[in-house]
């Protein structure tokens, strides 16, 4: 049987695609890219996806495939130039919506590779990416010209916040709850009313999600950082002030002092990852709430179990394991973060022995039991699971350099 490290090394070749011209519903992009999966029995994901690409990229840094990180960032910049945003995936039927906005996060990974391998291109690369990031943020997320039912902006100044500012919600051009749910990436979950009987999609249009606003806070900080690197000190300061205003409003709007938490799902850990939570809030969350999400195979997605909802108990998802552990590290809880990384790596390794592949999601409560499938089943050979597993093994290997880990993938 193929060993896990060999499987991971060959996986990226299986999911590499190149399509420079529009072909049917497939949108052409100038560079090669990764698709999310290599499951011959379920070929549902055969295009470049937005937030998947970031977590996939985590797994190819410092490998022969790392050029693809730059390629996917360039593809996203092209999509922003063409459509004004990055669609959910590179299909025309996805142009009604986007996904969690991880473009600038991918740019940061790509910038490090450009700086290392082709430093003479660094300035030109950053200028292109900065222009694309600002266009996407201002023209897509903060567009006030759209009719109210389509706007991604929510005015919350009349809700008692101390420093009024607009926050954001997920929506799409159809103004449908189910499409907003898909745009969130959490399709489908117990969040936003999804736990109500007969409401599988939830009521996402009626909510201001903590996850997207935390991501946009980091986007604004990333834009400020890019501007500073390029010497735009005044521009950088403007964006830092924008980010700080969002952080203050989120503090006023999202924190529940009586509960000691922001939101009772793994979405409530996004403020730790983004860095706008206070240390006292992080301490409260880790003490009172983190134990409720811990399971044998990692972190459960929510505390609610909903029939046919894949972003809920008992499932665990690679992106959320990564986001939570990064947040725990940021606030001084490295031991807790590494325990979760160990648990996730173990469920992946044991699952590989059983399935000879890694899965899109896992049942973290009963690791030998299939996950809740959701609307399209469970896809095998999944990119973001691979990427996060590799990232975790690299992080864990630093803890014990004498453990015999002699490749970026770690030992099986």
JOTA-V772042 format. One record per residue. OMEGA is omega in whole degrees, -180 to 180 (999 if undefined). D_FIRST is the distance of its C-alpha to the first C-alpha in whole Angstrom. Layout:
BEGIN
OMEGA:D_FIRST ; OMEGA:D_FIRST
END
This chain:
BEGIN
178:0 ; 177:4 ; -175:6 ; -178:9 ; 177:12 ; 177:10 ; -179:10 ; -178:13 ; -179:15 ; -176:14 ; -173:15 ; 175:19 ; -178:19 ; -175:18 ; 177:21 ; 178:23 ; 174:27 ; -178:30 ; -172:33 ; -178:36 ; 177:39 ; -180:39 ; -175:38 ; 178:39 ; -176:38 ; -179:35 ; 177:37 ; 176:37 ; -170:37 ; -174:37 ; 172:34 ; -178:30 ; 174:28 ; 166:25 ; -172:25 ; -167:23 ; 175:20 ; -178:18 ; -177:18 ; -180:19 ; -179:20 ; -174:22 ; -175:24 ; -175:26 ; -176:26 ; 178:27 ; 177:29 ; 178:30 ; -170:30 ; -173:33 ; 173:32 ; -173:28 ; 180:28 ; -177:30 ; 171:27 ; -178:24 ; 179:26 ; -176:26 ; -176:22 ; 177:23 ; -179:26 ; 173:26 ; 179:23 ; -179:24 ; -170:24 ; 174:27 ; -178:30 ; 176:28 ; 176:30 ; -178:33 ; -177:33 ; 174:32 ; 178:35 ; 177:37 ; 180:36 ; 177:37 ; 176:41 ; 180:41 ; 177:41 ; 178:43 ; -175:46 ; -173:45 ; -176:45 ; -180:46 ; 175:43 ; 179:39 ; 174:38 ; 176:36 ; -175:34 ; 172:35 ; 179:36 ; 180:40 ; 174:39 ; -175:38 ; 173:41 ; -174:43 ; 174:41 ; 176:39 ; 177:37 ; -167:37 ; -178:38 ; -178:36 ; -177:37 ; 176:39 ; 176:36 ; 178:34 ; 179:37 ; 176:37 ; -178:33 ; -180:34 ; 179:37 ; 179:36 ; 177:34 ; -178:37 ; -179:39 ; -170:36 ; -178:36 ; -173:39 ; 179:42 ; 178:44 ; -172:43 ; -175:43 ; -180:46 ; 179:46 ; -177:43 ; 179:44 ; 178:47 ; -177:45 ; 179:43 ; 179:46 ; 180:48 ; -178:45 ; 180:44 ; 179:48 ; -179:49 ; -177:46 ; -176:47 ; -174:51 ; -177:50 ; -174:48 ; -175:48 ; -179:51 ; -178:53 ; -177:56 ; -178:57 ; 172:55 ; -173:57 ; -175:56 ; 179:54 ; -173:51 ; 174:52 ; 180:49 ; 175:52 ; 177:53 ; -176:56 ; -178:56 ; -179:60 ; -178:61 ; 172:59 ; 179:61 ; -176:58 ; -178:60 ; -173:59 ; 175:59 ; 176:56 ; 168:54 ; -172:51 ; 176:48 ; 173:46 ; 172:44 ; 177:45 ; -174:45 ; 178:48 ; -178:48 ; 180:48 ; 179:46 ; -176:45 ; 179:41 ; 175:41 ; 176:42 ; 179:39 ; 180:37 ; -179:38 ; -173:38 ; -177:34 ; -177:34 ; 1:34 ; -173:35 ; 176:36 ; -178:38 ; 172:40 ; 178:44 ; 180:45 ; 179:41 ; 180:42 ; -178:45 ; 179:45 ; -179:45 ; -175:44 ; -177:40 ; -174:41 ; 180:43 ; -171:46 ; -180:44 ; -176:47 ; -175:50 ; 172:48 ; -172:47 ; 179:44 ; -176:43 ; -176:40 ; 179:41 ; 174:44 ; 178:42 ; -179:40 ; 173:44 ; 179:45 ; 175:42 ; -179:43 ; 175:46 ; 178:46 ; 177:43 ; 177:46 ; -180:48 ; 178:46 ; 179:46 ; 180:49 ; 178:50 ; -180:48 ; 177:50 ; 180:53 ; -173:54 ; -180:55 ; 178:57 ; 179:55 ; -179:52 ; 176:55 ; -177:55 ; 175:52 ; 178:52 ; 176:55 ; 180:53 ; -179:50 ; 178:52 ; 177:54 ; -180:51 ; -180:50 ; 179:53 ; 177:53 ; 176:50 ; -178:51 ; -170:54 ; -169:52 ; -172:49 ; 177:50 ; -174:51 ; -177:52 ; 179:53 ; -176:49 ; -178:48 ; 176:45 ; -175:45 ; -170:43 ; 167:41 ; 178:38 ; 173:35 ; 180:38 ; 177:40 ; 179:38 ; 179:39 ; 177:42 ; 177:40 ; -177:38 ; 176:41 ; 179:43 ; 173:46 ; 173:46 ; 178:48 ; 179:47 ; 177:49 ; 179:47 ; 179:44 ; -180:45 ; -178:46 ; -178:42 ; -178:40 ; -170:42 ; -170:43 ; -177:40 ; -179:37 ; -179:37 ; -179:37 ; -177:34 ; 177:32 ; -176:29 ; -175:26 ; -179:23 ; -176:26 ; 172:29 ; -173:30 ; 178:32 ; 179:35 ; -179:37 ; 173:38 ; -180:36 ; -178:36 ; 176:35 ; 176:33 ; -173:33 ; 177:30 ; -180:32 ; 174:33 ; 14:32 ; -170:29 ; 169:27 ; -176:26 ; -176:26 ; -178:24 ; -178:28 ; 175:30 ; -178:28 ; -178:28 ; -179:32 ; -178:33 ; 175:31 ; 178:33 ; 178:36 ; 176:36 ; -176:36 ; -175:39 ; 172:41 ; -179:40 ; -177:37 ; -179:35 ; 178:34 ; 179:33 ; -177:31 ; 173:29 ; 178:28 ; 177:28 ; 179:25 ; -178:23 ; -179:23 ; 178:22 ; -180:19 ; -180:18 ; 177:18 ; -178:16 ; 178:13 ; 177:14 ; 179:14 ; 177:10 ; -178:9 ; -170:11 ; -176:11 ; 178:8 ; 172:11 ; -174:14 ; 178:17 ; -177:21 ; -178:22 ; 169:22 ; -173:24 ; 177:25 ; 176:27 ; -171:25 ; 179:21 ; 180:20 ; 180:22 ; 177:22 ; 171:24 ; -167:27 ; -174:27 ; -170:30 ; -177:31 ; 177:28 ; 179:25 ; -177:22 ; -179:21 ; 177:17 ; -166:16 ; -171:19 ; -175:20 ; 173:23 ; 177:20 ; -176:18 ; -179:21 ; 176:23 ; 180:20 ; 179:20 ; 179:24 ; -180:23 ; 177:21 ; 180:24 ; -179:26 ; -179:25 ; 178:25 ; -179:28 ; -175:29 ; -176:28 ; 179:28 ; -174:27 ; -180:24 ; 177:22 ; -172:20 ; 173:20 ; -178:19 ; -178:20 ; -178:17 ; -179:17 ; 177:15 ; 999:12
END
